[in-house]
């Protein structure tokens, strides 16, 4: 009898049904009053007393398994039925996933790429964790220059030599000049870090784009033309530029560039503090000391460089009042730039 029960258990475990009628047939065959399991129950009376315990357990097991199998077959049919119901569109796309949006800094960065890309510049990148040589020494910063101060620079370690977070993307100039021969024409986008208290107008990290062009006979006039083209592409064809003498250790001569205020058209407003001009970048002719530090012969080659803050350009274009908005990633803020895509 035990063998018979075992054979039935195997048979029931393998049962399949394609329709409700087949399920019902199975129920009648195994579980109805005249079904196979009931007849085994009847036979149970004649089982010798010493075997009753074991056979009884097996019989109960068989009955439970048969009921479970029947329920599973019913369930499978019901769910197959559900998905096949008339009127259900199986080709319909799944629940929509909402679109993300490009960050305003990425939008402006891409625009900068396009403008300089059209003038033959390619993109170069470098590490955010830097050493003193690439961020300061190679760029002609004297050993006691205030920019090296703990106030400005995040140092990661000072021994045996300085490891720090780059304070500007000018470090990528050095890295490129060390490994490539002129002509070099690159723009270097990236994140930079300064030890500043976070407020609406300052942050401990922001983004820059650096430009560098090294070749024979490069002049300040070339620099001016490239920057004028940039300003007009970025802020409109009527934009004027103005270069004011300035100082950077790595350029000589150095200048800061203003554009005519595109909000008041140069008449003077609250935004440009009544001057009609707003500052957008620093630039100059690469100091011969920098060329020599990077292994480029300064008697043969000359070049220009410029650097700008992407947040600053974005603020000028889109009037973002609080710098912190750029790193909070509030989707309501990000979606305000959908139209600019
Ligand atoms: N590195 C400067 C800064 O972070 C920006 C800059 C100014 C870059 C003049 C240049 C340059 O390449 O020529 O403030």
Boltz pocket constraint, residues with backbone or C-beta under 6 A from the ligand:
constraints:
  - pocket:
      binder: B
      contacts: [[A, 167], [A, 168], [A, 169], [A, 170], [A, 210], [A, 211], [A, 248], [A, 251], [A, 255], [A, 281], [A, 282], [A, 283], [A, 284], [A, 305], [A, 306], [A, 307], [A, 308]]
      max_distance: 6.0
